[in-house]
Amino acid sequence: MNLKGKKIGFALTGSFCTFDKVLPQIKKLVEQGAEVIPIMSYHVATMDTKFGEAGEWKKKLHEITGRNPICDLNDTEPIGPEGLLDVLVIAPCTGNTMAKLANAITDTPVLMAAKSQLRNQRPVVLAVSTNDGLGLNAKNLGILLSTKNVYMVPFGQDNPQKKPNSLVANYELLIDTTINALNGKQLQPLLIQYA
């Protein structure tokens, strides 16, 4: 599938340590001709961390996509009624975001965008990054795995000895997952093994 002209919402949540893997994927989407609309959770839009300052991330997203990121609910709300996106990618998708999405909580721009997509029966792609994916968040993962129009970037345990409940998506498979989701298919295999 050609991504040229596809409108892709790309939402970042607070797994800041994965941003260096995520931003190159956004760049690849743009290079393939997609129109990428960046969206940030409140934490990503406002928190300075050891991985970078919020203002730097906003600037990098603007440089890659040519757009200022959506950072509040008011600017996110039109996504549903106007059917603005062909697909929404949430990468990284934290355990907190997974839990809220699985339980229909819509209190951030990212969750509002997801709700809007699902309302319109359009695909939402999740790239999980959580230390409790096989712990307290396992039930939420299960709900999302069986939710219509939700697709997962293949994921696995990134460090089973030191963090046995941790799950991380393989970001190199993000574009293939997105293309499959646009065709109504889950990229397989879903479960991967990290070396």
N, C-alpha and C positions, 0 to 999 in steps of 0.2 A: 504494500500500500504506500502511496505517495502521501507524505504529510503536508505537502504544499497547500497553503490556504486553510489548513485546519486550525481552529481556534482552541488552544490548549491553556486551560487555567493551571498554573503551577504554584502550589501552595507549600510553604515551608513552615514546619513547626519546630519546637525547641530542642531537637537533638543536634545541638550546635557542632558537635565533633564530626558529624557526617557531611557538613556543608561543602567541604573540599571535594567530596565525591559527587555531590548533587549538582553543583554549579556547572561542571563540564557537560552534564547531561542536558541541562537547559540550553547551553550553547549549541549542542548537537541538534536539538530540536529546531532551533532557530536556523541553523545552517541547512536543515532539510526543508526549509520553507514554511514551517509552522509559525503561526502568530501566537506568541506566548504572552499570557497575561499573568504577571506575578502577583501572588497573594501572600501576606505574612500574618502569622498569628500575632496576638498582642505582645507576647514575650519576645518573639523574634524581632518585632518592629521597635521594641523599646529597651531591651536588655543588652548591656555591654558585658562580654564574657572574655575569658582567656583565649577564646577562639576568634574573637573579633568584636568590633563595636557595631551596634545596630545601624548606625549611619553608613558604615562601610558596606554592610550587606545590601542596604537599600541602593547605594551607589552602584555596586557590582551588578545587581539585578537590572537596574536601569541601563547600564552600559551593554549588557547582553541582549536585553529584550527591546530596548528603546522606549520602555514604559516605566512610569513610577508604579511601585507596588501598591496594591490595594491593602490598606491597613486598618480599616474600620468597617463596622457593620453596614452603615448607610451606603457606602460605595460598593459593598458586596451584594446588597439586596437585589439589584436589577438582574443579576445573573439568571435567576429563575424565571421571572415574568417575561424577560426579553429573550430567553433561550440563547444566551451569549456564548456558551461553550460547547464544543463538540465532545470534549473530554476534560475531566479534572484529574490532575495528578497531585497527590499529597505525598511529598518526599522531602525530608523524612517525615514519617507518621509516627509520632510518639505514642507510648502507652496511654497517656492522658487523653490524647486526641482520639485514639481507638476506643477507649472506654466511653467517652462522651458520644461519639458517633454511634456506637452500638446501642446506646441508651437514649438516643434522640435528644441530646442536649445540644442546643445551638447558641453558644455564647461567645463565639469568636468569628472573625471573618472567614477562617478556614472551614469551620463547621457550617456556617451559613452557606458557603459555596457548595459544600458537599450536599447539604439538604436540598439546595436548589437543583443540583444535577439529578439527584435521585427523584425529586418531584417530577422532573421532566423525563424520567426514565432514560437517562443518559449515563454513560460510564464514569465511574470513579475508580481511579487506580491508587492503591495504597502501597507505599514502600516502608514497611515497618522498621522501626528502630527503637527497641525497648528492652530494658533490663528485666522486665517481668512478663514477657510474652508467654512463658510456660509456667508462670506463677499466677498471681491474682488476675492478670489480664488474659489468661488462657480462655476464659469463658467469653470475653468480648471478642477475641480473635475468632472463636468458633461461630459467634453470631454473624460477624462480618464475612466469614468464609461462605456462609450460606445465604447471604443477602444478595438479592437480584441486582445486577448492574454494578456490583463491587468486584474489582479484580485486584489480585495481589502480585506485586513484583516478587518473584521467587525468593525465598528467605531460608535461613538456617541458623543454627547455633554458632555464634561467632567465637565463643570461648567457653565450651562446655565444662572444662575443669574448674575455672575460676568464677564463671558466671553461668551456672547451669540453666537459668531461666531466661537468659538473654537471647533475643532474636534480632537479626539484622538482614535487610534485603540486600540482594546483589544489585547494586546500582548500574552495573554494566548491562543488565537485562531490562532496564527501565523503558527504553524506547521500544524494544520488541514487545514488552508487556502492553504498552500503550497502543501499539498498532493492533495487537490481538484484541484488546478491549474494544477498540473502535469497530472491530468485526464481530463483537459479541462472544469472544472466546478467551478463556484463561490460558495464559502461557504455561506450558508444562516442560519439565516437572516443576511442581510448585515448591517442593521441599528440596533444598540443596545442601551439600556438605561442604563446609569450609575446610581447606587443607590444614 
